[in-house]
Amino acid sequence: MSVPKRGRRATGRPLHSEAPNPVDIHVGARVRLRRTLLGMSQEKLGDALRLTFQQVQKYERGANRISASRLFDLSRVLDVPISFFFDDMSEATMAAAPAEEVCASGIEAAEPDPMAKRETLELVRAYYRIPDAAVRKRLFEMTKVLGKTGGDQSGAEA
């Protein structure tokens, strides 16, 4: 029986592909989302975890995989349950978990997560800066109505 070369699978392929695993990318995006919603810098998060901001950047890009203990630490520092990091994961991302086999087959990437966009983060921050709860509620209701109509008010009565 032959032993695989160090750093390679029995098939001869490298243990780590160049592209990050889609699940790692999703988890990293959720770390970035929560950090940004809290108004926390990468440096501040790194300090809380005893990491450099560069390591936080790598986690957020999905370039470095986050261990279970680090995920636990992140959930405590960012004040969210561990499940938060896996919320809203697309079917395509879940299906791509074994990255080398699935991604090589040419599965198309899912739509980008709107929660990871800067525009969404800025909107949420601005919303929570509205001091009057009644105004916030009216804005929320109006936004839901506009979302259902697609923003097209051409057929609305004046």
N, C-alpha and C positions, 0 to 999 in steps of 0.2 A: 504494500500500500504506500503510495507516495504522499508525502506531506506537502501541502501547498506552500509556495514561497511566502516569505514574510511580507505582509502588506497586500497579498493577493488572495482572491477566492480560488477555490479548486478549479474553476473555469478559466483562470488566468486573468480575469478582469480585476482591476484595482478594487480594493475594499471601499474606497471613497471616490465617487464620481466628482467631476468638476462642478456640476450644477447642484445647488442646495436642494434638499428634500422639500417638496411642497408643504408638508406639514410643518417643518421647521420655519419656513417662510411665513406661514399663517400665524404660528405662535409668536414669532418675532414681531409681526405687524400688530398683534394684539398687545404685546408689551409696549410698543411705541405708542399705540392708541391711548392706553391707560396713562402712560407717563405724560404724554402731551396734554391729555384732559386734566391731569393734576397740575399742569404748569411746571413740571419737574424737568430739569435739564438732564442730559445723559451723564454729565459729570456728577450731579447730585445723586442720581440713581446708582452710579458706579461706587460712589463713596459709601452709600448705605449698604452695598453688597460687598464692599472691599475689593472692587474691580476698577480697572481703568475705564474711561469713557469709550476708548477704542473697543474694549471687549463688549460693552453695552451695544455699540454700533454693530458689531458682528452678530450679536444675538438678534438684534432688530432686523437685520437683513436676512437672517436665516443662514448666514455663512458658517456660524458655529452653532452646534446643537446644544440645547439647554438641558442639563441633567435634571433628574427628579428633585434632588436636594436644592438645586439652584431655582427650579420652578417654585418650590415651596417657599424659598426666601423671597422670590419676586412677588408671590401672592401676598405675603405678609407686608412687604414694603409698599406695594401698590394698593393694598387693602381691597383685594378681590379674592373670590374663591379660585382655586386652581382651575376649575371648569371654565372660568372666564376666558382662559387662553385658547380654549378649543371651541368656544361658542361661535356660531355663524360660519362654521367651516363648510365649504361647498362640497357637494357630492364628488366633483372631479378631484378635489384635493384629497378627500378621504380615499378615493379609489387609487390615487397615485402614491399611497403610503410606501409601498415597496418601490422606491423611485427608479432604480436601474431598470427593472423589468417593465414597468408601466410607461415611464416617460420615453423610453426608447421606441415604444410602439407608435408614437406620434399623436397621442391624445392632445386635443387643443386645450389651452389654458382657459380657466374659467374667467368670467367677467371680473375686473378688479373690484375689490371690496370698497363700497362707498364710505364705509366707516373709517377707512384708512386714509381718506383724502384730507388734505389740509383744510379745504373749504368746509367740510363737515365739522372738523374740530373747531374752526373759528366760529361757525354758526352755533354750535353747542355752547361754547364759552360766552358768546354774546347773549344768547338766550338766558343763561343763568346769571348774567349781570343785570338783567331787568329786575329792579327791586320790587315791583308790584306783582304779586302772585296772580291777581285777576287779569292783568295785562298779559302776563306769560301764558295763562290758560287760553285767552282769546287768540293769541298768536299761534299757539299750538293747534287749536281747532281750525283756524283759517288755513294753516299749512296742510293739515290733513285733507281739507276740502280741495285745495289747489292740487295736491298730490293725486287725488282721485280723478280729477278732470284733466290732468296733464298740464295744467296751467293755461289751457285754452279757454278763454272766457268769451270768445267771439259769438257764441250762441246764447250768452247770458242776457237777460233782460236788463235794460238800463233803469 
